[in-house]
Structures are given as C-alpha cells and as structure tokens.
Amino acid sequence: MSIQSVEDTEVKAFPAKPAEVVAFAAKARRRINPLAIARRLATALVPPAVVILILLVVWQVACSSPTASLPPPSQVWNEAYDLIAHPFFDNGPQDIGLAWRVLISLQRVAIGFGMAAAVGVALGALVGQSVWAMRGLDPVFQILRTVPPLAWLPLSLAAFRDSNPSALFVIFITSIWPVIINTAVGVRNIPEDYRNVARILRLNQLEFFIKIMVPAAAPYIFTGLRIGIGLSWLAIVAAEMLTGGVGVGFFIWDAWNSSRLPDIIVALAYIGVTGFCLDRLVAAAGAFVTRGTTAK
C-alpha cells in the first residue's frame, strides 16, 4: 500500500470538520477512561478485600492462643505453603496439587450437571406445558427433591457398583430439581400472545420449543441452572469424601484422617472460590442469552 493510499484511508476514517473531530475524540476518551475503569474496579474489589482482611485479623486474634482448636492464618500459611504456592504439582497418582484435584471434581460436575440440565429443561417444559403432566409428576418431584444428596449414595453404589458413576448420579439427582421447577414456572408464565403467534405461524411442537418456549423461559431456566450448579458442587465434594478417588472431597477427608487442619482450610478456600466462579459463569451465560431480561 502506498503512502498516498494510507493518507486517504486516514482521512476517510476520521470526520473532516474540526468540531466533529473534537466530538469524536471526546467520545473516544469517554469509551476508554482509565480513571473510570479504575473507579469501577475499586468499587468492586475494595469492599470485599476489606471484609476479608477484617475476618483474617479476627481469626488470627481468636486462634492465636495455645489452647485454640483451629490454626490461625499465619500457621495455615506456614504449614500449607506448598499447596497455596504450587497448586499444579504432580508427584504421582495420589500426590497432586489442589488445582488438579479441583479440575477432576469439575470434570465430574460438568458431566453430571450437563445431564441434569438437559433432562431438567425437557421435563420442566413438559410439566409447564401439560396440565396432566404437572398433576402427575409435580408431587413426585416435590417428594424426591427433599431427599438429601448423600442419602442417594448407598443406592447408587448398589446399582452401579462403581464410585465414579455413583458420584455422577448423585450430582445428577441433586441438581435436576431446581432446573425442572424453574423451567416449568417459566413455561407456565409464557405470555398468551406468544402462543397465539405460534398458532398463526403453525409451528410444530419442536419449533415451538426452540423458537418460543426456550427463549421466553430463559430467565427462569438460568435461575434454575444457577441453583443447580451450586448444588452440584456441594454434592460432588460430599460424595467424594465417601467414594474416594483423587478429587478435592477425598483430599479433605484424607487430610482430616491425617490431622492436617491447615490443608483442610486451604482446600475449603479452593472449593469456595471455585463455587463462586461457577455461579458467575452461569450467571454471565444467562445474562448473555437473555440480554439482561429477568424472571418476574
């Protein structure tokens, strides 16, 4: 490209009039304003950082005495430094960093929760769309959803005779209920105008499900998915404590048997941060799909 063509491109890229150039520059500065970005980051990060700092100070003071049952933060840092500073070490099948253990647990959650999301949305749409399905299935769902997650584990171990599919079943059966219930509520709240449009366009059941039902009920569906992903993460940690393996749940149980309380505290921090990230991920996906529409 010649120099002249570059100059012509630059001239075409910006407004010709001085007033328009000034307005264009002011608009660009508003779009990329470092002070505004820093202010938003400070607003989001400073309050939780202050709260966490206060909690650490209180924890340190409360657990510093020799008779304290729990270790203070300074002791956790000293004794579990390798877990904190090197989360991805790999010294063998049972000697791996906490980050690898979390990823193994997340893999199970992804499979179990993925199945629960697919089946839950389909069943929720059926219950919300059909009065007879609601009358027949809703009482069963209301009874089964009150069963604690770990109560399903002995039955799943007897059925599958393997710890990994048993853990996946516990995740599935724990997280499916909020997806079903919220999807059914969303489908029942679809405006009648949408259904009339579907009748005018003569959409079949599959087209109505894809083009009308899912977009209209999306805020409710993602509310159920957010609740379900949290329950999935709770269920897998509890299930791994009993089924074994190399997940983060078994690590906590093994650390308890070895009286390594600092390791348990670090693992709890990993679990909490991971659960928060999962919730934010599903919330971001819901905001993108629904374009900011909220369930009413």
N, C-alpha and C positions, 0 to 999 in steps of 0.2 A: 504494500500500500504506500502511495506517495505521500509526501508531506502535505501537499495541497488537499488530497482527499481526507487526510486526518484533520486538517483545519476545517474543512467543510463539515465533517462529522461533528466536530466540537461545536461549531456554530449552530448546527441543527439541533444539538442535544440540549441547548440552553435557550431560554427566552431572549429575544433580541432587545427588547426595551429595558432601560435601566431599572424602572420601577418593578418590572416583572422579575428581573434578576435579583433584586433585593428581596422581593417576596419569596422567590424560590429558595434563596439562601436561608432566610428566616425559617421557612418551613422545614428545611433540611436540619437546621440546628434544633428545632423542636423534636424532630424524629430521633435524633441522636444527641441526647443531652446527658453528658456524663454525670452531672450533679443530680438530675432526676433519677437516673439509674441507681446511683449510689444511695440516694434517699430511699428508694423503694427497697433496696437490699437491706439497708439498715433497719427499716421498719419491719421487715420480715424476719431478720436474723437476730437483732439485738434483744428483743424481749425474751425469746426462748433461751438465748445464751445467758442472760442474767438470771433467769429462773433456775437453769441447770447449775450455774455457779453457786447460787444460794443453797440449793439442795446438796451439792457436794460439800460445802462448808458445814452445813448442819450434820451431814453424815459423818464427816471427819471428826467433828467435835463429839458426837454421840457415841462413836465406836472407838475412840482413842484409848479408853481405859483398859487396863489388863483383863478385867472381868467381862468385857464385851463379847457377845456371842458371834457377832459378824465382824469381818475385817473392814477397816477404814479404806477410803480410796487410795491412800498412799501405799498401803500394804497390797492392795489389788494391783496397783501399777508395778510394784517391785516383783511380786511373785508370778504375775501373769503377763509380763512384758513381752515374752516371745509370742504369745497368742495375739497381743494387740499390734505389735510391730511387724510380725511376719504371718499374715493370715493365709498365705498361699504356699507354705512349705509342704513338702511331700517326702516323708521318710519311709513310706511303706503303706500297705493296705489299711492298717488301723492307726497309723501315725501321720495324720494330715492336718493342715491348718483349718481353722474355723470357717474360712471363706469357702473352702472346698466342701465342708460338711453342709453349710447353708445351701450351696448350689445343688447338692444331692437331694436335700429336702425340697428345694424349689422344683426340681425335676418331677418329684412325686406329686407335688401340689399342682403343677401345670397339667399333668395327665388327669388326676382325679377331678380337679376343678373344671378342666375343659369338658370332660364328660358330663359333669353336673350342670354346666352352663347350657350345653346343647340339649340335654334331656329336659332340664328345668324350663327352658324357654318354650320348648314344644308342648310340654304338659301344661304349663301355665297358659299358653294360648288356647289349648283345648278346654281347660277349665273356665277360662274367661269368656270363651265364645259359646260354649254349650251349657245351658242351664242344667240338663240332666247329668253331664259330666261333673259339674260343680256340686250337685247334690250327692252324687255317688262318691266322688274322690275327695272332696274337701274334708269331711270328717276323718277319713283315713290319714290324710296329710297332717291334720291338726294333732292327731294322736302320735304319729311317728316322729314328728319334729320335736316333741318334748323329750325323746329318749336321749340321754347323754351320749356324746360321741364314743367314749371308751366302753360303754355298755354293748356296742356293736362288735367290739374287737374279738371276744371269745367266739361269737357266732361266725364271724368272717374267717377266723383261723380254722375253725372246724370245717367250714365249707371249702376254702381254697387250699388249706394245708401248706401255706407258704406265707411268710411275713410280708413280702412286697405287695402282692395283690390284696392282702388283707388291709394293709395301710391305705392303699388306693381306694378300697371300698369304704373305709372309714371316712376318708376325705369326701368321697362322692356323697355318701348318705348324710353327712353333716352339713354340707354346703348347698345341697339342692333345694332345701325347703324355702329359704328366703327368695331364691330365684323364681320358684314356682308361684309363690304367693304374690310377689310384687308384679310379676308378669301378668298374672290373672287379674289383678286390680287394674293394671294399665290397660289391658284389653277391654275390660268392662267399662272403662272411662273413655273409650274412643268416641268422639262426637258422632251423632247420628248422621250428620251431613257427610262425613267421610264414607259411611256405609252406603248412603244414597248414591254418592258418586261412583262407588264400586258397582252398584247395581246398574246404573246408567251405562257405564263402560263395559258391563257384562264380564267382569273379571272372575276367573275361576278361583277356587279356594287357595291354590298355591300363589297365584298372582296377588290375591287379596292379602295373603300372609306376608309376602315380601314387600309389596308396594304400599300397603295401607297399614296393616296391623303392626309390623315391627317398627317402622318409623314413628307412628303415633304413640306407641307404648314405650319407646326407647328410654325416656327419663325414668320410668318405673323399673324397666329391665335393668338399667345400670345401677339403680339404687339397690336392687336385689343382688346384683353381681358384687357390689362393694361390700355388702354384708357377708356374702358367701365367701369371698376371698379371705376375709379376716377369719371366718370360722374354719376355712381350710387350713390356714397357717396354724391356728390353735390345735386343730385335730392332728396334724402330722407330727407336731412336736410331742404331743401327749402319746400318740401311737408309737413313735419311735422309742420312747422310754421303755416300752414293754416288748416290742418286737425286735429290738436290737438293730444291728447294721452299723453304718458309718454316718448317719445323719446327725443333725445338731441335737435332737432329742436324746438319742442314745449317749451322746457326749456328756450331756448334763447328768444323766443317770450314772454313768461311769465315773464322772468327777465326784458325785455325791458318795459313791461307794469307796472312793479313794480319799475322801475328806478334803477335796481341793475346792474350797469355797470361792477363792478368787477366780478360778476358772469358770465356775458356775455363773458368777456375776458378769464376767466378760461375755459369756455365751448368751445370757439374758439381754445384754446390750445389743448384741448382733441380732437376736430374734426381734427385739423391739424396733430397731432401725429397718430391718427387712420388712416387717409387717407394715410399717409406715410407708415405705416405698411402694409396696404392693397396692396399698389403698390409694396412694397418689397416682399410681399408674392407671388403675381402673377409672379413677375419677377424671383423669385427663382424657382417657379414651371416651368416656361418656360425654364430657364437655365438647369434644371434637365432633362426635357423632350427632349429638342433639343440638349443637350450635348454641349452647347456653340455656336451652329450654329446661325448665324444672318441673318435677312432678307436683301436681296440685291435689 
